[in-house]
Amino acid sequence: MGEIQLTLKAIFEPESIAVIGASATPGKWGYTILKNLLCNGFSGPVYPVNPKATNILGQICYHSVLDIPGPVDLAVIVVPISHALAVTEECGQKGVKGIIMVTAGFSEVGGEGKQLEGKLMGIVDRYGMRLIGPNTLGVVNAHAGMNASIISKLPAKGGISFITQSGTLGLALADWTMEMGIGLNIVVSTGNKANVDDVDLLEYLADDKQTDVIAMYIEGVNQGRKFMELAKGISKPILAVKAGRTRSGSKAVFSHTGSLAGSDDVYSAAFKQAGIIRIENIDDLFDSALALSVQPAPAGNRVGIISNGGGASIIASDTCERLGLTIPGLEPGTRARIKELVPKFASYSNPIDTAGLASYETYNGIVKHMLRDPNIDALIVIYVHTVMWDSRIPANAIVDIHRGRCLKPVITCWLGGAGTEAGIDILKAAGLPNYPVPERAVKALASLVKHHGFLEKVKE
Amino acid sequence: MNGNEKRLWKLLGDWNISTLTMATASSAGMAVEVAKILGYPVVMKLLSPDITHKSDVGGVILDLGSDKEVNDAYHGMVTSVKQHLPKARIEGVVLQKMAEPGLEVIIGAKLDPQFGHVIMFGLGGIFVEICRDVSFRVTPVDREMAREMILEIKGSPIIEGARGMEPADLEAIIDVITILSSMLEKNPDITEIDINPLIVYSRGSVAVDARMLVR
């Protein structure tokens, strides 16, 4: 573990935490953060610090971090800005290793705030501490049961770590992942990135054993070149939404290149060259992250589609084509075996349409034969719910095959809302990513294919 | 030519990017003598340290085919510029042999504050200006990346010989992109550069015009 990882460990995996500016008033951030740290299963001591209180939420409250008897790895600072520098200085004296500076009013407001941030960094550097923020909404480590943020609930444990430059958006997304049942590991709101920036975080998450996929919401990076070099060396998938898609470049029209190379074009080129999957929309970010966190990258872009309804498979095929995925023909042997499993009038060439049939034997058999076909790199299994079928039956049919951990990714789309939940639960439990519409399933698969391409060509 | 322009053409020459032979003249008589040596047809461009957009003031005349045309063009150009911009200093003209027609492409670069030099490739004319059909790569750009960025633009079939044209020399374009990438690495003060147009033939290419900004 490098020096950066060691110092950041105090922030992401601390053994003890102080909340400086803890409050007994519900609704205040100093209350919310303390409560979140106490109520989510964090195993180490959590110390409230506030000179005006002696007891908060049943905990002894210290007047200063210097009064705390034991060592403190991490300090979450939620004080008014006028006290921010003084308490940071005390943290340095105490030997605190990491700081999460929730307090705002620094460089993001310009002028005096910028100067304050400079002074803050002076203190942090003098004591060799590391700092997230300022102006951050905090950090979550789901596996450690640590919620040092104002996110209302601890997300489910999973392999996706999320770096977000927008605090509020990060919160909204974290809430959304809970609703979708997506598991997260680290969530970090970077704030102003005065000390810990994207490069540090990428480096840390690349080595973090609990992180399988790194998802990012970026407004801008500080060290573009270093960021690219680092990303190139990370084999874990990195997904990024880059905000601010301005078309025009510099206003001066000296050269064509100068006027055409907008910062967005440059980010696109840089991401491609660094093997970072650029995601257009926020809603696609976690769709893709989910697929990448539970499924292997396919060896190529040849997709097999199975559906019990023609319409859904046509949408899936069209989306595949639009995103550069192909729908190849099957081996004669595969076709013959599938022909046995579907009604006479059904389609037994790719995309397979079972003409309504969704029995265990049909789905189990088709998926098995398709996975064995050398022409197929990945599978999209669609089930359109009708009252004639139980959504659990086709789910069990493919889970029973998938249990064997195959090397080809399988993406599912149980479509039809009410009545599909029971089937979807079975799929989720088996690590099969499920999407409510075919387009989303295909987009997620396209990210898997992209990542494979990066592993082959870009990643070092 | 100002110092920056001199440096630009010297750089292109030093890095083996082929350019057209050019020579300066400070009178109509001298322009005719120079044109004879270069061989007709020639292009005449105004030489003034005060004017960047020469074509806007009648400072670029193409396809001059005889001594008389060169003589008349010189006088016409000087008169026109004096009318438009009476204060501009006129040092004379630059003469260049007309380039043979071929496929016009643009290769440029810009210094990005976060990522450093970024190279752009596109087809010339409306393809760049109207269609914005261009591709980008952050330097350093190797041959494989250069090939990728050329084939990535929508108009790439034109390079491979659409519309009854002979295929353009893809390797020659790759040469210029990769040379530019190395050149920028050695010249970090260049903030913007355009080689526009680079005319590409079935074998080889020539940089007909270029401009550069340094910090």
Interface residues (C-beta under 8 A of the other chain):
Chain A: G220 V221 N222 Q223 G224 R225 M228 G249 S250 F254 S255 H256 T257 G258 L260 A261 S263 D265 V266 S268 A269 A270 Q273
Chain B: T52 I106 G108 A109 K110 D112 Q114 F115 G116 V118 M120 G122 V128 E129 R132 V134 S135 F136 R137 V138 M145 E192 I193 D194 N196 R211 L213
